[in-house]
Amino acid sequence: MDFVRKSIKAIGQTAVRVKIESAAERCVKVLLELMATRVSYVVEAVVVMKVLLNCVEVFRLLLVLVLIISFIYHTAFRQIRHAMHISHLRTED
């Protein structure tokens, strides 16, 4: 059973790390096929891996969101600083 769990974990990790979309899809398909066997310890390991894969995907989305917010913040900050500099120049005239 330990071999099965380690194999399923390896398939799941490959699905996350591989850069080729078709290979990642194949890994997910294999995990679904393993679930279809209805062997309890296999299904349990696949469900655990599915939860972990979902966590990784949520983490990726959060990371993208943080990068977007950071970009917006820094862009707005630069615009405000630029506007303050321009208004400061106008008041000196």
Rosetta blueprint (number, residue, H / E / L):
1 M L
2 D H
3 F H
4 V H
5 R H
6 K H
7 S H
8 I H
9 K H
10 A H
11 I H
12 G H
13 Q H
14 T H
15 A H
16 V H
17 R H
18 V L
19 K L
20 I L
21 E H
22 S H
23 A H
24 A H
25 E H
26 R H
27 C H
28 V H
29 K H
30 V H
31 L H
32 L H
33 E H
34 L H
35 M H
36 A H
37 T L
38 R L
39 V L
40 S H
41 Y H
42 V H
43 V H
44 E H
45 A H
46 V H
47 V H
48 V H
49 M H
50 K H
51 V H
52 L H
53 L H
54 N H
55 C H
56 V H
57 E H
58 V H
59 F H
60 R H
61 L H
62 L H
63 L H
64 V H
65 L H
66 V H
67 L H
68 I H
69 I H
70 S H
71 F H
72 I H
73 Y H
74 H H
75 T H
76 A H
77 F H
78 R H
79 Q H
80 I H
81 R H
82 H H
83 A H
84 M H
85 H H
86 I H
87 S H
88 H H
89 L H
90 R H
91 T H
92 E H
93 D L
